[in-house]
Amino acid sequence: MSRKPFIAGNWKMNKTIAESVALADELKPMVAGVRDVEIAVCPTFVSLAAVGEAIEGSNIALGGQNTFWKESGAWTCQISPQMLVDAGCKWVIVGHSETRGRFGTVDDELAKLLSYFGECDATVNMKAKYAFEAGLTPIIACGELLSEREAGRTDEVISAQMAIDLDGFTKEQAMRMVIAYEPVWAIGTGQVCDPDEADRVCGLIRAIVKKMHGADVADAVRIQYGGSVNDKNAAELLSKPNIDGALVGGAALKADAFATIIGSAR
Ligand code: PEP
């Protein structure tokens, strides 16, 4: 089965509202003719509405970088999936290593202690389910730490994350979900994962999806690679059979680099 490539830009905690709109305005004409690649940008929460307006009617969709599993109420600093839909979002990233508190660039033990937002696989799963119910589609991120890879535990870590993160979805939800394999040590480090190894882990994820949700879902599900993807290395990564797109951080902040990555997926 052929899966439509999906390139999403995670702008993280970058750019003011005006800068975000300017980046969206710059990107729009560069990718205007692209119909065979799905495109999304995920600005900061405060820029969502303005960027949503800027990309209205274009082939670029809007996504949030995180969400919560309640619709409203006394949950200080949280954003509900309904609010993301209201701001124009179609997508939401859940389980990014930076919200899980799993960092590749600081001491791993410290990162575990910090676990910045109390995120764990159970909360990632709740967020994904609630996002679906609200009409969003989650991009579910997973990935191993450098220490876990060095200890030969990559497959074990990914399997454990997937077993909880992807649990209990309906068939229709599982068909729609997107998974992002993001080795934590590759995020923001310039140290991209070897394309064959990235493809192997994405293949492992597909096999897990098959076991949990069936062969039809495994065939349909899109699995992105994320971790130091740029305009130079994207083509090789995206040529791999189990890699259906990319979740892009740093390189998504430059319109021309992001447009080149999108072009590489065609
Ligand atoms: C990310 O934020 O998901 C990411 C992969 O970042 P970068 O592309 O900068 O490594």
Boltz pocket constraint, residues with backbone or C-beta under 6 A from the ligand:
constraints:
  - pocket:
      binder: B
      contacts: [[A, 10], [A, 12], [A, 182], [A, 186], [A, 187], [A, 188], [A, 189], [A, 190], [A, 226], [A, 227], [A, 228], [A, 229], [A, 247], [A, 248], [A, 249], [A, 250], [A, 251]]
      max_distance: 6.0
